[in-house]
Amino acid sequence: MRLVVRGAAETDIAEAARWYELRSSGLGSEFLRAVDVALAEIIRMPERYPVVRGTARRALLRRFPYAIYFVATPDLVSVFACLHARRHPRHCTTPQFWLGLQADYDLDVAADELGERLEREVQVRAKASRGGS
């Protein structure tokens, strides 16, 4: 089974590891080890984790109050977030939260699938000034 950790999840993990490392030397590394253990368990048996919305599942980290959110298919586990589980309990239940995660996930999947074609064919254009001239 293939594992993909999306950009937003990578950022979440890196920021949390930095925060823990600033609190105590070596704690950031311990956080990263806890993430690695959780990811290995997710790959081994993704269906063991509860579905929290749609097809998204949640795995709690051991020792740290964080949850890894992922979607699993028969050949792929896609991790789209790693969030603090205690800070804002209602934050992860709003439609806006899930729609935002879904949009980020869809964009990442499209970028993976289209890759170089996107870079060749899509040109970013500067917004025209709306002021009068």
ABEGO torsion letter per residue (X at the ends): XBBBBBAAAAAAAAAAAAAAAAABBGAAAAAAAAAAAAAAAAAABAAABBBABEABBBBBBBGBBBBBBBBBBAABBBBABBBBAAABAAAAABAAAAAAAAAAAAAAAAAAAAEAAAAAABBBBBBBBABBX
